[in-house]
Amino acid sequence: MSTPEPPASSRPISIPDLPPFGSPDAFLWEPLRPGVDAAWIYGKDSEGPRAALLRYQPGAVVSEHEHLGFEHIFVLAGSQTDGTTTYPTGTLSVFPPGWSHEITSGGGCLVLAIWTGPLAFKEE
């Protein structure tokens, strides 16, 4: 007797050889903000939990925004800054609900971003 497969939403997601070890060109990228592209892992259109790889072009800026849930950022390549702290390759940051910042990347970077809730952009 075979075991039925669980629905896709309840299966683990595994991405081997994440950059810088693999090739970021292997992902389906789409514009997220000016100069920032996203490769969605899950929850693209959700106001709840979602995750994506974010690819910042050199000089890209994500304007000031407030986190309405937690944000986890793992810098896979390059670096980004929030004006007070620079987060180089290998840095894991967890920003709590209520945290506001603007993110820039002078040389470009690649990050894994996981959000538990929406973002509120100041200019919107």
C-alpha positions in Angstrom: 0.0 0.0 0.0 1.5 3.4 -1.0 1.4 6.5 1.2 -0.4 9.4 -0.4 1.8 12.4 -1.2 1.1 15.5 1.0 -0.1 18.6 -0.7 2.6 20.8 -2.2 2.1 23.5 0.5 3.0 21.0 3.2 6.1 19.6 1.6 9.6 20.9 2.5 11.3 23.3 0.1 14.9 22.5 -0.6 17.2 24.6 -2.8 20.7 23.1 -3.1 23.9 25.0 -3.9 22.6 28.5 -3.1 24.9 31.2 -4.4 27.7 32.0 -4.1 28.2 28.3 -4.7 25.5 27.9 -7.4 24.3 30.2 -10.1 21.8 32.9 -9.4 20.8 32.8 -13.1 19.1 29.4 -12.4 16.2 31.2 -10.7 13.2 32.9 -12.1 13.7 36.6 -11.3 11.1 39.3 -11.4 11.2 43.0 -10.5 10.3 43.8 -6.8 11.5 47.4 -6.4 13.7 49.5 -8.6 17.1 47.8 -8.8 15.9 44.8 -6.8 14.7 41.5 -8.3 13.0 38.6 -6.4 13.0 34.9 -6.9 10.0 33.8 -4.9 10.3 30.7 -2.7 6.8 30.8 -1.3 4.0 33.3 -0.4 4.6 35.8 -3.3 1.1 37.3 -3.0 0.6 36.8 0.7 0.3 39.4 3.5 1.5 36.6 5.8 4.6 34.5 5.7 6.7 34.6 2.5 10.3 34.1 1.4 12.4 35.1 -1.6 15.9 35.4 -2.8 16.5 39.1 -3.4 19.1 40.3 -5.9 20.2 44.0 -5.5 21.9 45.7 -8.4 24.9 48.0 -7.4 23.5 51.2 -6.0 20.0 49.8 -5.4 17.9 51.3 -2.6 14.8 49.9 -0.9 13.1 53.0 0.5 12.2 53.4 4.2 9.7 50.8 5.4 8.3 49.4 8.6 8.1 45.7 9.4 4.7 44.6 10.6 6.1 41.2 11.3 9.6 39.7 11.7 12.1 39.9 8.8 15.0 37.5 8.6 17.8 38.4 6.1 20.7 36.2 5.3 23.3 37.9 3.1 24.6 35.2 0.6 26.9 37.5 -1.4 27.9 41.2 -1.3 26.7 43.5 1.4 23.9 45.8 2.3 23.5 48.7 4.8 20.7 50.4 6.6 22.6 53.6 7.1 24.0 52.6 10.5 25.2 49.1 10.1 26.7 47.2 7.1 25.7 43.6 6.8 28.4 41.6 4.8 28.3 38.1 3.3 27.4 35.5 5.9 25.4 37.9 8.1 22.0 36.8 9.5 19.8 39.6 10.7 16.4 39.4 12.4 14.4 42.6 12.4 11.5 42.7 14.8 8.0 44.0 14.2 7.9 47.8 14.3 11.5 48.1 12.9 11.9 50.8 10.2 14.9 51.2 7.9 16.0 52.0 4.4 18.3 49.4 2.7 21.0 50.2 0.2 23.7 48.1 -1.5 26.5 50.0 -3.1 28.1 47.0 -4.8 25.0 44.9 -5.1 24.2 41.8 -3.1 22.2 38.6 -2.9 20.1 37.8 0.2 17.6 35.3 1.4 14.6 37.2 2.9 11.9 35.6 5.1 9.0 37.8 6.3 6.3 36.8 8.8 4.1 39.8 7.9 3.8 42.7 5.5 5.9 45.8 5.0 4.6 49.3 5.2 6.5 51.6 2.8 6.7 55.3 3.9 6.3 56.6 0.4 3.1 54.6 -0.4 
